[in-house]
């Protein structure tokens, strides 16, 4: 080994050891949270990588998918076909699992040693704490799941097994009656042909998932699909055609409905703050005679240009993108380079081998901001595979960091490890944060009725509480009341007697099931501006002819004169002209017509008002009096002898 090799291996080894100490969050898997770990070697060798490779190398499909055999016989058959696979990365995962978890000390699994390993591993996996043991030995804190849209999300720890709403069936298979039936059953909403029923169903699923800790929405997309918005009219036609004819509906209708559902999901991701995880480029059923999950292949004709309108329309939605082939990686790098909301995500399926990972990871690290790439996910079906898959990536990443960043750029090992930590762990937490609404319980899950409906002192009118939604309408003179976020029903001070102790648990978006459980009627708007049975004649009868004697309220020495009509009439008969202000065409000032009967001329007199707001019930009489005084003053000025001014001017000219 050369000196240069020793130098290169030095930092690579240091970086690798540091990366293995990072406790992981796996951002994508197919783990079943109710049976997360394996129970026999058949669960491991039954992984589609081994069955499809064994079938590809000559083993008949009938020997692999024989329903009459048990798990031990299946393992024996598959082990017999492993020899052609010993060169593959997938085979190395299997050996690494057996060494790490079952104490296997050999480097090959064959027909002479498989049975002893089978029996020993079965005893180890029988432990009730086996799942926790695997997570701990793998240094894994949490795992993202892939949950069907109608998953109840019950019976498991959602902090360890994080839900993710998988939407393939909703987008691409809504024409199937069984899919629509599942949607109606889990939401309680029947698709009735209206777009409102469709959106309500989808929104209810988001409410359900987010309330139980989901951190992403995800979908696997064929290369032919181009997500674009669909107008309401076209979408309504497509929905009704699919509801009436199902799979027999015209392909154009099914495609339009798929695009409308997809676009609605993007809108809901925006509304609920969920990333939309897109896995792009898989063609299904390319090899129909293949084994289960060994029939699909990538299609290099896919292009992210098909998604430009999506990325532009939803700038606040994060789109972690997985591409199925390394040949598409350069395009992904360029899109993540330009679009703030596009994130390079993992190394998926056919690009999940060391050589492709090395090239793709290096391209991303040298071109994309370090905060916009998720290094890896396992895509595992059983917990045991997380360790060898991530370890493969850690070894590749250590080499890239050592060669390109420490060796070529002169970075310190510590700085390179910081970059590795960011793409391995930190970005996962930042890109997939815990939703704010996850802590709000659904209706029926609250501890008590008191916690759901506390009284709110200081609030005027109505505090409308439906399924945890509280809206307080306060009057202009009501003191502002602060409402804390949570109500501790166990505290003796949790009653409504103290404003400081008052608090509420608010769920801003109740689902239909929550409203139904409460049994509270929906809001009813009533126009009470004109009470029934009240006519103009009835109101006239209520008016007293005599003026109201209010007494000497201001305690003046002389009581104010009796209130009379403004213009001295015995009755008030309004007309359109008398109630309108007139604007002077020159000055723009408002004037009010005044009866000129007391004047010696027949011209109509006006009161000038500089601002229409000056005209109030309190100052009209004052304005009238001011008008009379102004006229008297003008008359005195006209009679005043101004000759002394002329004499003064003549004196100035003389000097």
Secondary structure, DSSP 8 states (H G I E B T S, - for coil): --HHHHHHHHHHHHHHHHHHTS-EEES-----TTS-S-SSHHHHHTSHHHHHHHHHTT--HHHHS-TTS-HHHHHHHHHHT-GGGTTSHHHHHHHHHHHHHH----S---TTTHHHHHHHHHHHHTSTTHHHHHHHHTTEEEEE--B-TT----SS-TTTEE--EE-HHHHH-TTSHHHHHHHHHHHS----S-HHHHHHHHHHHHHHHHHTT--EEEEEE-TT-------HHHHHHHHHHHHHHGGGS-HHHHHHHHHHHHHHHHHHHHHHT-EEEEEE-EETTSSTTS-TT-S-EE-TT--GGGGHHHHHH-TTS-EEEEESSGGGHHHHHHHHHH-TTEEEE---GGG-SHHHHHHHHHHHHHHS-GGGEE------SSTHHHHHHHHHHHHHHHHHIIIIIIIIT---HHHHHHHHHIIIIIHHHHHT---GGGGS--TT-SS-HHHHS---TT--S-EEEETTEEEE---TTS-----BS---TTSTT-STT-TTT-B----SS--HHHHHHHT---------SS-TT--HHHHHHHS-SS------TT--SS-------TT--SS----TTTTS-EE-TTT--EEEEE--TTSSS-S-EEEEESSGGG--TTTHHHHHHHHHHHHHHHHHHHHS--HHHHHHHHHHHH-
